[in-house]
């Protein structure tokens, strides 16, 4: 990929709509909702600082390979397809090695489907707690599930 193409892909990724939390039902979760509405803009700075200082570690790519974007689709077309399914940019997540974009579909305030698309066209995905509802469980990957069959069903043959 030449630098001109890379710049246009980076610009495309910047325009992917941001994910929003689903408004929770319980009063306790509503307090968390308000906290995250205030904290979210600062999260990338806090995350990256914690990584640089060695407070937390994250390297490589997370588990649960789903496949690669089909050869007849560009990465942009694939991302537009999953946006059409309701996935949005989940920029508060970890940044995996060679990740282009992290996308999530928030089923509700508690659970989400999380997809990552990489520079080489690989797609990985899992089902998990949202970081807003269960931040410690989310960070420690407690309850993270493969759900490959569900992903393949709604991705409708767009990955191989």
N, C-alpha and C positions, 0 to 999 in steps of 0.2 A: 504494500500500500504506500503510495507516494505521499509527500507532505501535504499536497493540495487536497487529496482525497481525505486524509486524516483530519485536516482542519474542518472540512465540511461535515465529517462524521461527528467530530467533537461538537460542532455547532448544533447538529441535529440532536445529539444527546442532551445538550443544555436546554433544548426546547421541549423535552419529554415532560408532560404534566406531572406535578408532584402528588404523591399519595397523601390522602387525608385520613385521619382516624375516623372510625365509625363512632358516633356519639353513644356512650354506654348507658345502660339502664340503671345500674346500682349507684347509690350516692357515693360510695367509696371510690368506684371507678371514675366517677365524674370529677373527683378531686385530682386523680391521676391525669385525667384528660386535660384539665386546666393547667396543671404543671407542665405537661408535654407541649401544650400550645405555646407556653412561654419559653420553654427550654429548647425546643427543636431547632431554631435558627443557630443556636450556639453549639449544638451537638457535634458537627464535623470538627470544629476547633478542639473541643474537649477530647473527642475520640483520637484525633491525630496527635495531640499533645501527649495523651496517655500512652500511645504507641511509641512515640519518640523517646519518652522518659522511661520506657520499659515497665510501666505500671501494669499493662496488659500486653499480650502477644497475639498477633494474627498474621499468619503467613500462608502462602499457597492458595489453594482453592478448596472450598467446602465440598463435602461429599455429595452424592446423589446426582451423578451424571445422567442427563436425559438423552443427550445426543448432540448433533450439530444441525444448524440451520440447513435446510435442503438447498442443493446447488442452484435451483431455479429461483431462489429468493435472495435478495440482499439482506444484510443485517437490519437496515433501516425498514425494509418491508416487513420483516419478522417482528421487529419492535412495534411497528404500527399495528400489526395484526393483534399482538397481545394487549396493546393499549385498547383496541376495540373490544377486547374481552373484559376490560375493567382494570387491568394492571396499570400501575402508575409508578413513577420514579420513587424509590425508597432510599433516599440519600442518607438516612441516619444509620444505615446498616454498615457492617464491616466492608472494607474494600478488599476484594480478593486480587491476587496477582493477575494481571492482564484483563481485569474486568472492564467492560465498556459501560454497563449499566446494571443496576440492581432494581428489580421491579417487584411490586407486591400487589396482591389482591387481598384486601382486608375483608374477610368473611364477616367479621363482627369486631368488637373491641378486643376480644380475647385471642382470636386465631387469625392467621394469615397464610396464604400461599405465597411463596417467595421464589422468584426466578432471577437468575443471573445470566447475562449474556457476555461472552468474552470475545476478545479481539480475533481469535481464530475461529469464531462461529460456534464454539461449544456452548451448550445451554445446560445449566444445572438448576435443580429446583427441589424444594422441600416444603413441608407444612409444619407450622410451629406457632408458639405463643407470640403475640405481638410484643415488641419491646416496651410499648406504652403500658400494657396491662401487667405483664410479668417480666420486668427488666432483668432480674437476676437469672430466672429460668431461661430467658431468651439468650442472654450472654453466655451462659454455661451449656446451652444447647439441650436443656432438659425438655423432653417431650417432642423433640424434632423427629419428624416422620418422613419417610421416603415418598409415599403416595404416587409412585411412578405411573401406575395405571390411570389415575385421575388426570395427571398432567398430560399424558399422551392422548387421552380422550379429548380434552378441551383444546389441545394444540393441533388437533385435526390433521396430522400428517405433515406439519410444517417443519418437523425435525426428523432426522434419520439416525 
